[in-house]
Amino acid sequence: MKAETFLPDDYRPAEDEPFMNDRQLEYFRRKLIMWKNDLMSDSRDTIEGLQDGTRNIPDVTDRASEETDRALELRTRDRQRKLVTKIDAALRRIENGEFGYCEASGEQISLKRLDARPIATMTLEAQERHERREKVHRDD
């Protein structure tokens, strides 16, 4: 396990420092862990809410409305579960020294993109190419 790198609270990765140096990696690691913790907390709140919310509602319209709300909440949690999986994969890439590099081209993913979407695995250009190919194949 690496020693923790000191980061001031206002630290932001900058283009003028070596790409994916210890400070940048620590910045993204912390960002990913905080994001994951927030998602896990939301998930626990949902589970508690669903357990508390199992009540008998006599009005059919109210019951249908509550069931729709629950279904939406469960879909949201499923998307968040998938997001947690992507966050875990990004944390593994940090540990393996692969974080910040495009899986398609091997090029550096811009710091701006990584700051906005730290689970990104491709440069913006590679992602756009991938999505165009996916759309073409989906339309077949």
Residue, then its C-alpha position, 0 to 999 in steps of 0.5 A: m500500500k502506498a503512503e498517502t500523498f498530501l493534497p491541499d483542499d484546493y488542489r486541482p490537477a494541472e496540465d503543467e505537472p507530470f501526467m498522473n503523478d502521485r498527487q493527481l492519482e491521489y486526487f482522483r482516488r479520493k474523488l472516486i471514493m467520495w462519489k462511491n460513498d455518496l452512492m452507497s449512502d443513497s442506496r442504504d437510504t433507498i433500502e430503508g425507505l422501501q422497507d418502511g414503505t411497505r404499507n397497505i394503501p387502499d386507494v388504487t390510484d395512490r397505490a399505483s402512484e406509489e408503485t410507479d415511484r418505487a419502480l423509478e427509485l429501483r431503476t435509479r438504484d440499478r443505474q447507480r449500482k452499475l456506476v459503483t462497478k465502474i468506480d471500482a474499475a477506475l480505482r483498480r486502474i489507479e492501483n494498476g497504473e492504467f488510470g488516465y490512459c485511453e483503452a482504445s488508443g493508449e493516449q492520455i485522457s484530458l485532465k478536464r475530461l477526467d475531472a468531469r468524469p473520472i470513470a472515463t476509459m477513453t479520450l473524448e475522440a475515441q469515445e465519439r468514434h466508439e459511439r458512432r460505430e455503435k449507432v451504425h451497428r444498432d441501426d442495422 
